[in-house]
Amino acid sequence: MILKSLSLINYKNLDNRSFDFNKNINCIVGNNGIGKTNILDAIYHLSFGKSYFNPVATQNIKHGEDFFVIQGDYIKNDLPEKVVISLKKGQKKIIKRNGKAYDKFSDHIGFLPLVMISPADRDLIIEGSDIRRKFIDSVISQSDKAYLLNIIKYNKVLAQRNALLKYFALNHTYNADTIAVYNDQLTEYGTKIFHKRNAFLKAFIPIFKAHYHNISNGNDTVNLVYKSDLSENDLKILLEQQINKDRALQYTSVGIHKDDLAFDIEGYPIKKFGSQGQQKSFLIALKLAQFDFIKTQSKVKPILLLDDIFDKLDEERVAQIIKLAGEDSFGQIFISDTHAERTENIVKQAHQSYEFFKL
């Protein structure tokens, strides 16, 4: 799959820009704050229908303007594909594929597989469990529509159950039968999600460990540990056991929305015991494993976005990754950097065609 061209109108700090890309490696270079990352984020937006960095859609419109438009022209499975995303203030975002608007944004997820590696990925280590759940869901959803649909359904029922718990508290009332209906629905969707996450991680963890071994030269023992309430008991039983607590808290305290993924090095949390270099290698390995998993599942090489990659790794490590491009491990790659000469010296080692875009 190749992104042939990109056109932007009023996206973030970019007013009207167009780019024709190389099918192998594309380097976007320039000073900080000039818009390099915004170009990569626009490419991400075309795959996921949202920004990687700012989930508030209207905040991606250029200051002083009322709308943005992103257009990408692709070749996928030897066929041309055009995706356009537009948003006007006060209106709903529109995603079109080949001129036809999607009824549901979720139908678009996975059509343009993509992996982003960014300094912002450090949130996976330092922030709460919600970020890590979203990572798991993002990887699985790109190749499993049923899983994405179950996530959407589960979150909808969860919101309804939480609203009901608040209603009970405000009105000093309680209806066990109504709660039981929501418990059944959460159990149905949550159990499917739990089993899928479990199966995914069993396949994913060995890939991750292999990448970390290569990046770190085998110096550390790392692991990912899936933590879920459902590992201990059936969700329906857990919901029934926790009902008094839930009524007091006015929200649902157990379920797959509380799952977490522990990041360990030598058996300890990498957040506390990992050096900065170890944390960077851990995140790169995580994202390269994501790439491999999606490539295997979708039978398509995802687009790989390397945002400010030298912030994460030294030049030797970056060269290792780019070298893989020359071995046909990756498809199309986009790199942003502040130093054109440094980037060019490394991409030459891939012995692939490349294009430079200086902002």
C-alpha positions as CSV (number, residue, x, y, z in Angstrom):
1,M,0.0,0.0,0.0
2,I,1.4,3.4,-1.0
3,L,0.3,6.9,-0.3
4,K,1.0,8.7,-3.6
5,S,0.0,12.2,-2.7
6,L,-1.3,14.3,0.1
7,S,-3.2,17.6,0.0
8,L,-3.9,19.8,3.0
9,I,-6.1,22.8,3.5
10,N,-6.2,24.6,6.9
11,Y,-4.8,21.6,8.8
12,K,-3.2,22.8,12.0
13,N,-0.5,25.4,10.9
14,L,-0.6,24.4,7.2
15,D,-2.8,26.5,5.0
16,N,-2.6,24.9,1.6
17,R,0.1,22.3,0.9
18,S,0.4,19.4,-1.5
19,F,3.0,16.6,-1.6
20,D,3.8,13.8,-4.1
21,F,5.5,11.0,-2.2
22,N,8.2,8.4,-3.0
23,K,6.9,4.8,-2.8
24,N,9.7,3.9,-0.4
25,I,11.2,6.5,2.0
26,N,10.0,10.1,2.5
27,C,12.0,12.5,4.7
28,I,10.3,15.7,6.0
29,V,12.9,18.0,7.5
30,G,13.0,21.5,8.9
31,N,13.2,23.4,12.1
32,N,11.0,22.7,15.2
33,G,7.5,24.2,15.0
34,I,7.4,24.4,11.3
35,G,4.8,21.6,10.7
36,K,6.8,18.4,10.1
37,T,4.8,16.4,12.7
38,N,1.5,17.9,11.4
39,I,2.1,16.3,8.0
40,L,2.7,12.9,9.6
41,D,-0.4,13.5,11.8
42,A,-2.5,14.3,8.7
43,I,-1.4,10.9,7.2
44,Y,-2.4,9.3,10.5
45,H,-5.7,11.1,10.4
46,L,-6.5,9.6,7.0
47,S,-6.1,6.1,8.5
48,F,-7.9,6.5,11.8
49,G,-10.3,9.5,11.2
50,K,-8.7,11.4,14.0
51,S,-5.4,13.1,15.1
52,Y,-2.7,11.1,16.9
53,F,-2.0,14.0,19.1
54,N,-5.3,16.0,19.6
55,P,-8.6,14.2,19.9
56,V,-10.6,17.5,19.9
57,A,-11.4,17.6,16.1
58,T,-12.0,21.3,15.8
59,Q,-8.7,22.1,17.4
60,N,-7.0,20.7,14.3
61,I,-8.5,23.5,12.2
62,K,-5.9,26.3,11.4
63,H,-6.4,29.3,13.7
64,G,-8.7,31.9,12.1
65,E,-10.3,29.4,9.7
66,D,-13.6,27.5,9.7
67,F,-12.7,24.2,8.2
68,F,-9.9,21.7,7.3
69,V,-9.6,19.2,4.4
70,I,-7.2,16.3,4.1
71,Q,-7.0,14.3,0.9
72,G,-4.8,11.2,0.3
73,D,-4.4,9.3,-3.0
74,Y,-3.3,5.8,-2.4
75,I,-2.5,2.6,-4.4
76,K,-3.7,-0.5,-2.5
77,N,-3.7,-4.0,-4.0
78,D,-2.9,-2.3,-7.4
79,L,-6.1,-0.2,-7.2
80,P,-6.4,3.6,-6.8
81,E,-8.1,4.7,-3.6
82,K,-8.9,8.3,-2.6
83,V,-9.7,9.2,1.0
84,V,-10.9,12.7,2.0
85,I,-11.6,13.9,5.5
86,S,-13.2,17.3,6.1
87,L,-14.5,19.2,9.1
88,K,-16.3,22.5,9.3
89,K,-17.0,24.2,12.6
90,G,-20.4,23.4,13.9
91,Q,-20.8,20.4,11.6
92,K,-19.9,16.7,11.8
93,K,-16.7,15.4,10.4
94,I,-17.0,13.6,7.0
95,I,-14.8,10.8,5.8
96,K,-15.2,9.8,2.1
97,R,-13.6,6.9,0.3
98,N,-13.7,7.3,-3.5
99,G,-16.3,10.0,-3.2
100,K,-18.7,8.1,-1.0
101,A,-19.2,9.1,2.7
102,Y,-19.0,6.5,5.4
103,D,-22.1,6.0,7.5
104,K,-20.0,4.8,10.4
105,F,-16.4,5.9,10.9
106,S,-15.6,2.5,12.4
107,D,-16.1,1.0,8.9
108,H,-13.0,2.9,7.8
109,I,-10.7,1.6,10.6
110,G,-8.2,-0.9,9.2
111,F,-8.7,0.0,5.6
112,L,-5.4,2.0,5.5
113,P,-3.1,0.1,8.0
114,L,-0.6,2.4,9.7
115,V,1.8,2.5,12.6
116,M,3.1,5.8,14.2
117,I,6.2,6.0,16.3
118,S,6.4,9.3,18.1
119,P,8.0,10.9,21.3
120,A,4.4,11.1,22.5
121,D,4.4,7.3,22.8
122,R,6.1,7.8,26.2
123,D,2.6,8.3,27.5
124,L,2.2,4.5,27.2
125,I,4.7,4.1,30.1
126,I,4.0,7.1,32.3
127,E,0.2,7.6,32.0
128,G,-2.7,5.5,33.3
129,S,-4.1,2.2,32.0
130,D,-6.5,3.9,29.6
131,I,-3.6,4.7,27.2
132,R,-2.4,1.1,27.2
133,R,-5.9,-0.3,26.6
134,K,-6.3,2.0,23.7
135,F,-3.0,0.7,22.3
136,I,-4.3,-2.9,22.5
137,D,-7.6,-2.0,21.0
138,S,-6.0,0.0,18.2
139,V,-3.8,-2.9,17.1
140,I,-6.6,-5.5,17.2
141,S,-9.2,-3.3,15.6
142,Q,-7.1,-2.7,12.4
143,S,-7.7,-6.3,11.4
144,D,-10.8,-7.3,13.4
145,K,-14.1,-5.5,12.7
146,A,-16.0,-7.7,15.1
147,Y,-13.7,-6.7,18.0
148,L,-14.1,-3.0,17.2
149,L,-17.9,-3.4,17.2
150,N,-17.8,-5.2,20.5
151,I,-15.7,-2.4,22.0
152,I,-18.2,0.2,20.8
153,K,-21.2,-1.8,22.1
154,Y,-19.5,-2.4,25.5
155,N,-18.7,1.3,26.0
156,K,-22.2,2.3,25.1
157,V,-23.7,-0.2,27.6
158,L,-21.2,0.9,30.2
159,A,-22.2,4.5,29.8
160,Q,-25.8,3.5,30.2
161,R,-25.1,1.5,33.4
162,N,-23.1,4.3,34.9
163,A,-25.9,6.8,34.1
164,L,-28.4,4.5,35.8
165,L,-26.2,4.2,38.9
166,K,-26.1,8.0,39.1
167,Y,-29.9,8.2,38.7
168,F,-30.4,5.7,41.5
169,A,-28.2,7.7,43.8
170,L,-29.9,11.0,43.0
171,N,-33.4,9.7,43.4
172,H,-32.7,7.3,46.3
173,T,-34.1,4.3,44.4
174,Y,-32.8,1.0,43.0
175,N,-34.1,-1.5,40.4
176,A,-32.2,-4.8,40.4
177,D,-33.9,-6.1,37.3
178,T,-32.7,-3.1,35.2
179,I,-29.2,-3.5,36.5
180,A,-29.3,-7.2,35.6
181,V,-30.1,-6.4,31.9
182,Y,-27.0,-4.2,31.7
183,N,-24.9,-6.8,33.5
184,D,-25.9,-9.4,31.0
185,Q,-24.9,-7.1,28.1
186,L,-21.6,-6.1,29.6
187,T,-20.9,-9.8,30.3
188,E,-21.6,-10.8,26.7
189,Y,-19.5,-8.1,25.0
190,G,-16.8,-8.0,27.8
191,T,-16.1,-11.7,27.7
192,K,-15.5,-11.6,24.0
193,I,-13.2,-8.7,24.3
194,F,-11.3,-10.3,27.2
195,H,-10.7,-13.5,25.2
196,K,-9.6,-11.6,22.1
197,R,-7.2,-9.5,24.1
198,N,-5.8,-12.6,25.8
199,A,-5.3,-14.4,22.4
200,F,-3.8,-11.3,20.9
201,L,-1.2,-10.8,23.6
202,K,-0.2,-14.5,23.5
203,A,0.7,-13.9,19.8
204,F,2.1,-10.4,20.3
205,I,4.4,-10.8,23.3
206,P,7.0,-13.1,21.6
207,I,7.2,-10.7,18.6
208,F,7.7,-7.8,21.0
209,K,10.4,-9.7,23.0
210,A,12.3,-10.5,19.7
211,H,12.3,-6.9,18.6
212,Y,13.5,-5.7,22.1
213,H,16.3,-8.3,22.0
214,N,17.5,-7.0,18.6
215,I,17.3,-3.3,19.6
216,S,19.0,-3.7,23.0
217,N,21.5,-6.4,21.8
218,G,19.9,-8.8,24.3
219,N,21.0,-7.1,27.4
220,D,17.7,-7.1,29.3
221,T,14.7,-9.4,30.0
222,V,11.4,-7.6,29.3
223,N,7.8,-8.7,29.5
224,L,4.2,-7.6,28.9
225,V,1.7,-8.8,31.5
226,Y,-2.1,-8.6,30.9
227,K,-4.1,-7.7,34.0
228,S,-7.8,-8.1,33.9
229,D,-10.6,-8.6,36.4
230,L,-11.9,-11.4,34.2
231,S,-8.8,-13.5,34.8
232,E,-10.2,-14.1,38.3
233,N,-13.9,-14.7,37.7
234,D,-16.8,-14.4,35.3
235,L,-17.8,-10.8,34.7
236,K,-21.4,-11.4,35.6
237,I,-20.4,-12.7,39.0
238,L,-18.0,-9.8,39.5
239,L,-20.7,-7.2,38.6
240,E,-23.1,-8.8,41.0
241,Q,-20.5,-9.0,43.8
242,Q,-19.6,-5.3,43.4
243,I,-23.1,-3.8,43.1
244,N,-23.0,-2.1,46.6
245,K,-19.6,-0.6,45.8
246,D,-20.8,0.5,42.4
247,R,-23.9,2.2,43.9
248,A,-21.8,4.0,46.3
249,L,-19.3,5.1,43.7
250,Q,-22.0,5.7,41.1
251,Y,-20.0,4.0,38.4
252,T,-19.0,0.5,37.3
253,S,-15.8,-0.6,39.1
254,V,-15.1,-3.9,37.4
255,G,-14.9,-5.0,33.8
256,I,-12.6,-5.0,30.8
257,H,-12.6,-1.1,30.9
258,K,-10.3,-1.6,33.9
259,D,-7.8,-3.9,32.1
260,D,-4.1,-2.9,32.1
261,L,-0.9,-4.0,30.4
262,A,2.1,-4.1,32.7
263,F,5.4,-3.1,31.2
264,D,8.2,-5.0,33.0
265,I,12.0,-5.1,32.8
266,E,13.8,-7.7,34.8
267,G,10.5,-8.4,36.6
268,Y,10.0,-4.8,37.7
269,P,7.9,-1.9,36.3
270,I,9.9,-0.2,33.6
271,K,8.3,3.2,34.6
272,K,10.2,3.1,37.9
273,F,13.2,0.9,37.2
274,G,14.0,1.4,33.5
275,S,16.6,3.9,32.3
276,Q,15.6,6.4,29.6
277,G,17.4,4.3,27.0
278,Q,15.6,1.1,28.1
279,Q,12.3,2.9,28.0
280,K,12.9,4.2,24.5
281,S,14.0,0.7,23.3
282,F,10.9,-0.8,24.9
283,L,8.6,1.6,23.1
284,I,10.3,1.1,19.7
285,A,10.0,-2.7,20.2
286,L,6.3,-2.3,21.1
287,K,5.6,-0.4,17.9
288,L,7.7,-2.6,15.6
289,A,5.8,-5.6,17.0
290,Q,2.6,-3.7,16.3
291,F,3.8,-3.3,12.7
292,D,4.6,-7.0,12.3
293,F,1.3,-8.1,13.8
294,I,-0.8,-5.8,11.6
295,K,1.2,-6.8,8.5
296,T,0.5,-10.5,9.2
297,Q,-3.2,-10.1,10.0
298,S,-4.0,-7.7,7.1
299,K,-1.6,-9.1,4.5
300,V,-0.7,-5.5,3.8
301,K,2.5,-3.7,4.9
302,P,1.3,-0.7,7.0
303,I,2.6,2.7,6.3
304,L,5.3,3.5,9.0
305,L,5.5,7.0,10.4
306,L,8.7,7.8,12.3
307,D,8.1,11.2,14.0
308,D,11.3,12.8,15.4
309,I,12.8,9.3,15.7
310,F,16.2,10.7,16.8
311,D,14.6,11.9,20.0
312,K,14.0,8.3,20.9
313,L,17.1,6.5,19.6
314,D,20.7,7.1,18.7
315,E,21.8,7.1,15.1
316,E,23.0,3.5,15.2
317,R,19.6,2.3,16.4
318,V,17.8,4.4,13.8
319,A,20.2,3.0,11.1
320,Q,19.2,-0.5,12.2
321,I,15.5,0.2,11.6
322,I,16.1,1.9,8.3
323,K,18.3,-1.0,7.2
324,L,15.2,-3.2,7.6
325,A,13.6,-1.1,4.9
326,G,16.3,-2.2,2.5
327,E,15.5,-5.8,3.3
328,D,11.9,-5.3,2.3
329,S,10.6,-5.7,5.9
330,F,8.7,-2.4,5.6
331,G,6.6,-0.8,2.9
332,Q,6.4,3.0,2.7
333,I,8.2,5.0,5.4
334,F,7.9,8.7,6.5
335,I,10.5,10.2,8.7
336,S,10.5,13.7,10.3
337,D,13.8,15.2,11.6
338,T,15.4,18.6,12.2
339,H,18.8,17.6,10.6
340,A,18.6,16.9,6.8
341,E,22.2,15.7,6.6
342,R,21.9,13.3,9.5
343,T,18.7,11.8,8.0
344,E,20.1,11.5,4.5
345,N,23.3,9.7,5.7
346,I,21.1,7.1,7.3
347,V,18.4,6.6,4.6
348,K,21.2,6.0,2.1
349,Q,22.1,2.8,4.0
350,A,18.7,1.3,3.1
351,H,19.6,1.3,-0.7
352,Q,16.1,2.3,-1.5
353,S,14.7,5.3,-3.4
354,Y,13.9,8.3,-1.2
355,E,12.6,11.8,-1.4
356,F,13.3,14.9,0.8
357,F,10.8,17.6,1.7
358,K,12.3,20.7,3.3
359,L,9.8,22.9,5.1
